[in-house]
Structure formats: structure tokens, C-alpha cells
Amino acid sequence: MKWTVGTLVKRATEILKERGIKTARLDAELLLAHSLGFSDRVKLYTEFDRPLTEEEVESYRKLIVRRAKGEPVAYITGKKEFYGFTFRVERGVLIPRPETELLVDVVLDYLEGKEGKIIVDVGTGSGCIIITLCKLLKNKHRYIGTDISSIAIKVAEKNRRIHGCREVEFIKTDLLKGVEPPVDVVVSNPPYVPIGDRRLEESVRKFEPAVALFGGKDGLEVIRKLIPQAYEKLKSGGLIALEVGKGQAEAVKELLEASGFRDVKFHRDLSGKERVVSALK
Ligand SMILES: C[S@@+](CC[C@H](N)C(=O)[O-])C[C@H]1O[C@@H](n2cnc3c(N)ncnc32)[C@H](O)[C@@H]1O
């Protein structure tokens, strides 16, 4: 059988659907565009009737097999969009999520009209939060990303170079250890999934790094350690902004207030969930 772009996408979509993948069509398109070296999947539509060589079909088949086994598209293509920028990702580093863009918005609001601030992103992963802030605010501030994972620091460095953000420094450390006070902003999307949480999708559990996901029994173990450290390192009037999991906002508010933070606010994501908790020192 002679495959074309159109017929192959259709067949791959069917295969992925049979495996229960909800985003089957989108994934089939993203993977074919990647496999053919197209910068954008929209190009598939202008080449819909293009016949494919056996080698092209075979390379694509391998990608579809990986996806059918549950591997996320971003690990297969090695990239993910965040806040309109493309970030490199690989196994061992969390794939940036669209919900996390809210964390960037909260920090941007706080920094409006300010200059010369020191911003620390704790648990930087791919570096998506701190690099996005640097891309948007340029050399107005100093930017630091920390992570306990060597792979994360390596990938974040790669992204820093790709995005030409010389103002960003990455430090391999435990939370804020070794970060010189005083700082103006502590922003973090920490691991907050309770161990054994049944709501976690299987592909996430199977493919994404445990160190990036799990925050102990109640999910709050890392946050519990981070809050007092942040209080110690922040300037008076400084901001802490934390992404939290479902149902954690109230508990995080209590932890913040117990450490001395004030003006605690909840920020809702597009689906209406309390996704970010912020406070001032
Ligand atoms: C949920 S991921 C967030 C990654 C990235 N900031 C993002 O939003 O896509 C949490 C990150 O925290 C890091 N991490 C876990 N425990 C840490 C610790 N004690 N100190 C520093 N980083 C830690 C993990 O390696 C992981 O990269």
C-alpha cells in the first residue's frame, strides 16, 4: 500500500484511539510533522496528498509505537511549548504544563514597574519558568534557577543557551541552599503529588521523574521545607508564588501564615482550580 500524509495520519489516529489516547489525532499529526522535519503540523495540510517513502513510513511507525505504549509526545519529539516559547525536554525532566503559565503571570504582575530584582525559581526542571521570565523582562533583573536533579540542570542549561538568556544562572542544590540572600521573588512549581495518588495518569507515573512529581504522603513535604527557607531568604515585601495541587491551597495558606507571610492570595487557572498561592513577606 502506498501511504500519503493524509492516509497515514488517519491510520495512526485510529491506532492511538484504540489505545485509549484522547488526543489521538493531534498526537498523530505532531509526530508525523516531527518525523518529516516540518516546523509546524499545519504544513501537513498543504502536503496532504504527498506520497511517503518506505523509510518515512517506517520512521513514523516507530514513533507511533512509542506513543501507543503511553510515552508522552514531548519526550518523543524532545520539545514542548510553554508561554509561546519552545523548550527542550528529555526523560528525567518534567514536561512543562500549560497550567504553570499562571505562575509566570503572578510573578510578572508583581514585577510590573520594578527593576533590579533577584528572582529565584526553585525546582526549575527544564528552566521554563525562569527562562520565560528572562525572555520577557530581559536584563531588568537577575534570574536564578535551582534544582536537585543533575539532568534538570543540564536540560535547563541547554534551554538557557537556546534562548540566549545570559542573565540566568542555574545552581544544583537542595531548594534554596547556597542561594545568597536577600532575594525579591521565590517562585516554584514544586513536586506536590501525594505518593500513591490514584488520580495521577499512568503515562505520567510511568514516564515522568518521581523527584519532580511526589511531595511525600500528603504532597506537601517539599512545600513545608521550602516556605520557611523562602521566608529567611526573601526581602521584606518580597513575593513567594507556589503552584499547588488540587485541594492543597488552604493547607499552603496555613503554612505560609505560620511562617510569617502576609497577604496570601489564591489564583485560579482557566479551569477554575486554585492553582497558585502567593504571599508577601
Ligand atoms: C514539578 S517539577 C517543576 C519543573 C519546572 N519548574 C516546571 O514547572 O515545569 C519539580 C522540580 O523540582 C525539583 N526538585 C525536587 N525536589 C527538589 C529539592 N529538594 N530541591 C530542588 N529541586 C527539587 C525536581 O527535580 C523537578 O525538576
The ligand as an SDF file (V2000), in Angstrom:
LIG
                    3D

 27 29  0  0  0  0  0  0  0  0999 V2000
    7.0390   19.7760   39.2940 C   0  0  0  0  0  0  0  0  0  0  0  0
    8.7010   19.8550   38.7150 S   0  0  0  0  0  0  0  0  0  0  0  0
    8.7440   21.5050   38.0450 C   0  0  0  0  0  0  0  0  0  0  0  0
    9.6880   21.6870   36.8960 C   0  0  0  0  0  0  0  0  0  0  0  0
    9.5370   23.0400   36.1930 C   0  0  0  0  0  0  0  0  0  0  0  0
    9.7360   24.1310   37.1060 N   0  0  0  0  0  0  0  0  0  0  0  0
    8.1830   23.1510   35.5490 C   0  0  0  0  0  0  0  0  0  0  0  0
    7.3350   23.8750   36.0690 O   0  0  0  0  0  0  0  0  0  0  0  0
    7.9540   22.5110   34.5150 O   0  0  0  0  0  0  0  0  0  0  0  0
    9.5880   19.9700   40.2430 C   0  0  0  0  0  0  0  0  0  0  0  0
   11.0870   20.1140   40.1180 C   0  0  0  0  0  0  0  0  0  0  0  0
   11.6230   20.2200   41.4420 O   0  0  0  0  0  0  0  0  0  0  0  0
   12.8350   19.5080   41.5100 C   0  0  0  0  0  0  0  0  0  0  0  0
   13.0750   19.1780   42.9240 N   0  0  0  0  0  0  0  0  0  0  0  0
   12.5150   18.2000   43.6750 C   0  0  0  0  0  0  0  0  0  0  0  0
   12.9750   18.2670   44.9440 N   0  0  0  0  0  0  0  0  0  0  0  0
   13.8420   19.3150   44.9900 C   0  0  0  0  0  0  0  0  0  0  0  0
   14.6500   19.8830   46.0110 C   0  0  0  0  0  0  0  0  0  0  0  0
   14.6440   19.4010   47.2630 N   0  0  0  0  0  0  0  0  0  0  0  0
   15.4290   20.9440   45.7040 N   0  0  0  0  0  0  0  0  0  0  0  0
   15.4550   21.4540   44.4470 C   0  0  0  0  0  0  0  0  0  0  0  0
   14.7100   20.9480   43.4360 N   0  0  0  0  0  0  0  0  0  0  0  0
   13.9110   19.8940   43.7010 C   0  0  0  0  0  0  0  0  0  0  0  0
   12.6280   18.3120   40.5900 C   0  0  0  0  0  0  0  0  0  0  0  0
   13.8500   17.7790   40.1660 O   0  0  0  0  0  0  0  0  0  0  0  0
   11.8120   18.9530   39.4670 C   0  0  0  0  0  0  0  0  0  0  0  0
   12.6480   19.4340   38.4400 O   0  0  0  0  0  0  0  0  0  0  0  0
  1  2  1  0
  2  3  1  0
  2 10  1  0
  3  4  1  0
  4  5  1  0
  5  6  1  0
  5  7  1  0
  7  8  2  0
  7  9  1  0
 10 11  1  0
 11 12  1  0
 11 26  1  0
 12 13  1  0
 13 14  1  0
 13 24  1  0
 14 15  1  0
 14 23  1  0
 15 16  2  0
 16 17  1  0
 17 18  1  0
 17 23  2  0
 18 19  1  0
 18 20  2  0
 20 21  1  0
 21 22  2  0
 22 23  1  0
 24 25  1  0
 24 26  1  0
 26 27  1  0
M  CHG  2   2   1   9  -1
M  END
$$$$
